[in-house]
Amino acid sequence: MKSFIAICICIVVATQAHSLTKEELEKVKTYKTDCAKDSGVSAKVAEDTNKGVFPADPKLKEFLFCLSKKVGYLNDTGDFQLTTINDKVTANHGQETARDVVAPCTQKKGSSGQETSLALAKCFYEKSKQHIALA
């Protein structure tokens, strides 16, 4: 678990440190730790999403859905929270990136919140030049 926490910290710092405050970084770290524990996802599977690897692992889907809800990208029923997504992507990655990813990545809702969050994470990675990571 310690290695998972260390990995999460590195990922968050590498992808979002330029905009997030220390308090926000701590919240994200807590969210990731809580969601990993609740879902049972392995640290390797969660880390590999930052390399564009998204296995059809139910635990990964549960982890991403949990994280998406906690950061405000999806609600409990799996609906996109467009204003929050746009605001956070813009704040962390700039307006150009937000234009490139928010509309295309929120066009289709999956059959469940877990499927929607997985599709969102994949799309963020694929559509952004910076490879925005949800996890």
FENQUI-V899043 format. One record per pair of residues at least 24 apart in sequence whose ideal C-beta (glycine too) atoms are under 8 Angstrom apart, sorted by sequence separation. I is the first residue (numbers start at 0). J is the second residue. D is the distance in Angstrom with one decimal. If there is no record, write none. Layout:
BEGIN
i={I	I}
j={J	J}
d={D	D}
END
This chain:
BEGIN
i={4	7	37	38	81	7	37	79	100	34	35	38	99	100	4	7	34	37	99	3	79	99	78	34	77	96	100	0	3	33	34	77	96	96	77	14	30	31	34	77	92	96	0	6	10	30	33	76	77	79	75	77	92	7	77	3	6	10	30	73	77	92	2	6	30	79	3	73	27	73	88	68	72	67	73	72	64	67	64	67	63	66	64	61	64	67	60	63	64	60	63	57	60	63	60	63	59	72	53	67	53	66	53	66	63	53	63	18	19	48	62	18	51	17	18	51	49	15	48	14	51	49	49	48	48	49	48	45	31	14	14	14	10	10}
j={28	31	61	62	105	32	62	105	126	61	62	65	126	127	32	35	62	65	127	32	108	128	108	65	108	127	131	32	35	65	66	109	128	129	111	49	65	66	69	112	127	131	36	42	46	66	69	112	113	115	112	114	129	45	115	42	45	49	69	112	116	131	42	46	70	119	45	115	70	116	131	112	116	112	119	119	112	115	113	116	113	116	115	113	116	119	113	116	117	114	117	113	116	119	117	120	117	133	117	133	120	133	121	134	133	124	134	90	91	120	134	91	124	91	92	125	124	91	124	91	130	130	132	132	133	134	134	134	134	129	131	132	132	134}
d={7.0	4.3	7.4	4.0	6.1	6.9	7.9	4.6	4.6	8.0	6.1	6.0	5.7	5.2	5.9	7.7	5.1	5.9	6.2	7.5	7.0	7.5	7.0	3.7	6.6	5.6	6.5	8.0	5.8	7.4	4.9	7.1	7.1	6.4	6.1	7.5	7.8	6.5	6.8	2.9	7.0	7.1	7.9	5.6	7.0	5.8	7.5	6.7	7.7	7.5	7.4	7.9	5.9	7.6	4.7	3.6	7.5	5.5	4.2	5.9	7.4	6.2	5.8	5.0	6.6	7.8	7.2	6.3	7.2	6.0	7.0	7.6	7.6	7.6	7.6	6.6	4.7	7.8	4.5	4.2	7.2	7.4	7.6	5.9	4.2	6.6	3.8	4.1	8.0	6.8	5.6	7.5	6.8	7.8	5.0	5.3	7.1	7.6	6.4	6.7	6.7	6.4	5.2	6.1	6.0	7.8	6.2	5.4	6.8	6.1	6.8	4.5	5.3	7.6	7.8	7.5	8.0	5.0	7.3	8.0	7.0	7.4	4.5	6.4	7.1	7.0	4.8	5.2	6.9	7.5	7.0	5.2	6.2	7.3}
END
